[in-house]
């Protein structure tokens, strides 16, 4: 079976800072949320095996600095961040 996610090696280990919104946990244990600032937002996923390595729980309104790979979810043709690392950066102003 071919993967539904397509990645480009030029867009690995991208640093993005923003505020968490619309967070939810899937039935499989993956964490989905949007990372946003005043002008834009990007969908993110943290797979359950990476969630186990986090030293904190991600919550709506939290400001994060993430290191992620940019991937395309092929069935929808949408970009998202496949988060590999996250660091707390306080509460976001949009919260």
N, C-alpha and C positions, 0 to 999 in steps of 0.2 A: 504494500500500500504506500502510495506516495504521500509525503508530508503536506499538510495544508498550509504550512508556514514556509515562506521563502525569505531567505536572508541574503544580504549583500556583505561580503567581507569588508567593504569600505565603510560600513556603518555599524561597526562593533565597538563596544566600550565607549558609548556616547554618554557624556555627562549632561543631565537635565535637572533643573531645579524648578519646583512648583508646589502648588497646594493640592492635596488629595481631595477629590470629590466623587460622589456616586459610587462608593466602595461597596463591593459585595463579595461573598465567598461562594464559589460554585459547589455543587454536590461532590465534585472530585477533590475539593480542598484548595483549588487554585484561587488566588486573590485577584480581582479585577477592580480597576478604578481609573479615573481620569486624573491626569496631572495638569494643572492649569495655572495661568497667570491672568492678568487683566485683559489680555488680548486674544489668547488662544488656549487650546487644550489638546491633549493627546491621550488616547487610551493606553493603558498599561496592564500587563499581566505579571504576576509573581507566581510561578509554579509552586505547588505544595512542597516540593523537595528543597526549594530555595527559601520558602517561608520558615522552614525549620531552623535555618541558619541566622535568621534575623534576631537581634538582641532586644527587640521591642515589637509591639503590635501596631500595625499601621491603622490609622483612624481618619475619618473624614475631618477636614480642617487642618490636618497636620501638614507642615511644610517639610518637604523632603529634598534631598539631593540624591539622585539615583544614577547608577551606572547601568546602562542597558544596551541591548542590541536592537537595532531598528529592523523589524520584520514586516512582511506583508501577509495578512491572512487572506490567502488566495480565493476562497469562496466568495468573499465580499469585496476583494480588491482594496482593502483598507490597511493603512500603516498602523502599527502599534509598537510600543516599547516592551521588549522582553527583559524585565528587570533582573539584574544579576546581583546587585548590591544596593542597599539603601541606608542613608544616614539621616537621622532626625535633624531638622533645622528650625524647630519651634512651631508656633501656631501661625497659620497664614493670615494675611490681612483680609482676604475675601471671606474668611470664616465669620 
